[in-house]
Amino acid sequence: MANRSHRPLAGILLVTLCMLLSPGAPAQDKWFQVEVIVFERLDDALSAESWPADPGRPPVDESIELVAAGETPGEETATFAYRLLDRSRLNLRDSYGGLRYSNAFRPLLHYAWRQPGLRQNHARWVHLYVPPDGEGGFAAAAPRVDGTLRVYLSRYLHVDADLLYRRRGVETPFRLQTSRRMRSGELHYLDHPLFGVLILIKPV
């Protein structure tokens, strides 16, 4: 009788295990810290290429907002996932400082957060945003950076980036759309003639 009483429980555990190991299930047993720096180039590369007048917009409406310290998280960020980390937990502070004091580059954004290693169809787009800086021209009415970034896990780590950048005094925005396979613990660089992105993903 004792063995029979445990059979329903064993069946439930077996079904649960199969669900967790199925191809469509999130791989939430792995967590990563994602750190991103977006920076602009200060050299004049506008005349080197032709740029589309309307490059389109990233899927910002499909993204979630990172939760800043002291803010109340929404339903989608109820755990410690997708919360902005404080400066003491950042690994790229030296890189940010080098860009800040460089004559060739200027950092615009430096964020870090933690998230589960989800498969592509479960991973969330994260909203990256830099507000207008108040200077004249088109840049005064529009954010300097507005776009999305998604980190997901299949056999390898992958990053999808879709960012819109606005240069001071220039009405035409510039768009970076790219997908890249990543290695955890390595610094990666996403390149554009006018701006760039540094990404570091480390397992937690």
QUIHUHU-V507622 format. One record per residue. RES is the residue in three letters. PSI is psi in radians with two decimals (999 if undefined). OMEGA is omega in degrees with one decimal (999 if undefined). Layout:
<<RES,PSI,OMEGA> <RES,PSI,OMEGA>>
//
This chain:
<<MET,-0.62,-177.6> <ALA,-0.70,-179.2> <ASN,-0.68,-179.9> <ARG,-0.64,-177.4> <SER,-0.40,-178.5> <HIS,-0.12,-176.8> <ARG,-0.77,177.7> <PRO,-0.71,179.1> <LEU,-0.72,179.1> <ALA,-0.67,178.4> <GLY,-0.73,178.9> <ILE,-0.76,179.1> <LEU,-0.67,179.9> <LEU,-0.77,178.5> <VAL,-0.76,179.5> <THR,-0.75,179.0> <LEU,-0.73,179.1> <CYS,-0.66,178.0> <MET,-0.71,-178.8> <LEU,-0.53,-177.9> <LEU,-0.02,-179.1> <SER,2.68,-175.3> <PRO,-0.49,-176.5> <GLY,-0.04,-174.8> <ALA,2.53,178.3> <PRO,2.48,178.0> <ALA,1.17,-171.7> <GLN,0.05,177.3> <ASP,-0.27,178.6> <LYS,2.28,178.9> <TRP,2.62,-177.1> <PHE,2.60,169.3> <GLN,2.15,-178.8> <VAL,2.22,179.8> <GLU,2.29,-172.9> <VAL,2.33,169.0> <ILE,2.20,172.2> <VAL,2.29,-178.0> <PHE,2.73,177.1> <GLU,2.64,174.4> <ARG,2.44,-177.7> <LEU,-0.18,177.8> <ASP,2.77,-176.2> <ASP,1.67,179.8> <ALA,0.20,-175.8> <LEU,-0.66,-175.8> <SER,-0.12,-176.1> <ALA,-0.38,-177.8> <GLU,2.86,172.9> <SER,2.43,-173.9> <TRP,2.46,177.2> <PRO,2.46,-179.7> <ALA,-0.54,178.8> <ASP,1.67,-178.1> <PRO,0.01,-176.6> <GLY,-3.11,-176.8> <ARG,2.52,174.6> <PRO,2.81,-178.4> <PRO,1.08,-176.4> <VAL,-0.60,-178.3> <ASP,-0.35,-179.7> <GLU,0.04,-173.6> <SER,2.93,174.5> <ILE,2.72,-179.6> <GLU,2.43,171.3> <LEU,2.49,-175.9> <VAL,2.09,179.3> <ALA,2.82,178.3> <ALA,2.32,179.2> <GLY,-0.22,179.0> <GLU,2.69,176.9> <THR,2.11,-177.8> <PRO,2.63,174.4> <GLY,-3.08,-176.9> <GLU,-0.63,-175.5> <GLU,-0.27,-178.5> <THR,0.66,-175.7> <ALA,-0.45,175.9> <THR,-2.91,178.6> <PHE,0.15,175.5> <ALA,2.57,174.5> <TYR,0.57,173.3> <ARG,2.37,178.7> <LEU,2.28,178.7> <LEU,2.61,179.4> <ASP,2.95,-172.1> <ARG,-0.55,-176.8> <SER,-0.34,-178.7> <ARG,0.07,-179.2> <LEU,2.45,179.9> <ASN,-0.27,-174.2> <LEU,0.54,-179.9> <ARG,-0.66,178.6> <ASP,-0.69,177.7> <SER,-0.73,178.3> <TYR,-0.77,179.2> <GLY,-0.70,177.6> <GLY,-0.70,177.3> <LEU,-0.67,-176.6> <ARG,-0.65,-177.1> <TYR,0.21,178.1> <SER,2.65,175.1> <ASN,-0.13,-175.8> <ALA,-0.31,-175.7> <PHE,2.79,173.7> <ARG,2.12,177.8> <PRO,2.45,-179.8> <LEU,-0.46,-173.5> <LEU,2.46,175.3> <HIS,1.79,-177.6> <TYR,2.66,169.7> <ALA,2.49,178.3> <TRP,2.97,176.8> <ARG,2.53,-178.3> <GLN,2.76,176.1> <PRO,2.69,177.1> <GLY,1.53,-176.4> <LEU,2.71,174.4> <ARG,2.87,-169.8> <GLN,-0.73,-176.7> <ASN,-0.15,176.3> <HIS,-0.32,-174.4> <ALA,2.57,-177.6> <ARG,2.50,168.9> <TRP,2.36,178.2> <VAL,2.34,-178.7> <HIS,2.15,174.1> <LEU,2.25,-168.9> <TYR,2.32,172.0> <VAL,2.09,-174.4> <PRO,2.91,175.7> <PRO,2.62,-178.0> <ASP,0.06,173.4> <GLY,0.00,178.3> <GLU,2.90,-176.6> <GLY,2.94,178.4> <GLY,-2.93,-175.3> <PHE,-0.59,-176.4> <ALA,-0.43,-178.9> <ALA,-0.45,-176.0> <ALA,-0.06,-175.1> <ALA,2.67,179.6> <PRO,2.62,177.1> <ARG,-0.71,177.2> <VAL,2.33,178.0> <ASP,2.03,-177.9> <GLY,-2.85,-172.9> <THR,2.71,176.2> <LEU,2.39,-178.1> <ARG,2.27,175.3> <VAL,2.25,178.7> <TYR,2.90,-173.5> <LEU,2.16,168.3> <SER,-2.06,172.0> <ARG,-0.59,176.4> <TYR,2.96,171.2> <LEU,2.52,177.4> <HIS,2.65,175.2> <VAL,2.28,169.2> <ASP,2.19,179.5> <ALA,2.37,177.3> <ASP,1.69,-171.4> <LEU,2.42,174.7> <LEU,2.20,-177.2> <TYR,2.42,177.7> <ARG,2.19,-179.6> <ARG,2.52,-179.2> <ARG,2.26,176.6> <GLY,0.09,-178.8> <VAL,2.22,-176.2> <GLU,-0.54,-177.0> <THR,2.15,174.2> <PRO,2.82,-178.1> <PHE,2.43,-171.3> <ARG,2.39,173.6> <LEU,2.07,175.7> <GLN,2.09,-178.2> <THR,2.72,172.3> <SER,2.44,-174.6> <ARG,2.38,171.2> <ARG,2.41,-172.4> <MET,2.78,168.5> <ARG,2.27,-179.4> <SER,2.46,179.1> <GLY,-0.06,179.0> <GLU,2.49,177.5> <LEU,2.22,-179.4> <HIS,2.64,-175.7> <TYR,2.15,173.6> <LEU,2.13,-167.1> <ASP,2.51,171.3> <HIS,2.58,-179.1> <PRO,-0.44,-175.5> <LEU,-0.33,178.5> <PHE,3.02,-177.3> <GLY,2.96,-178.3> <VAL,2.26,170.6> <LEU,2.31,-177.8> <ILE,2.29,173.5> <LEU,2.18,179.4> <ILE,2.14,-178.4> <LYS,2.44,176.6> <PRO,2.50,178.5> <VAL,999,999>>
//
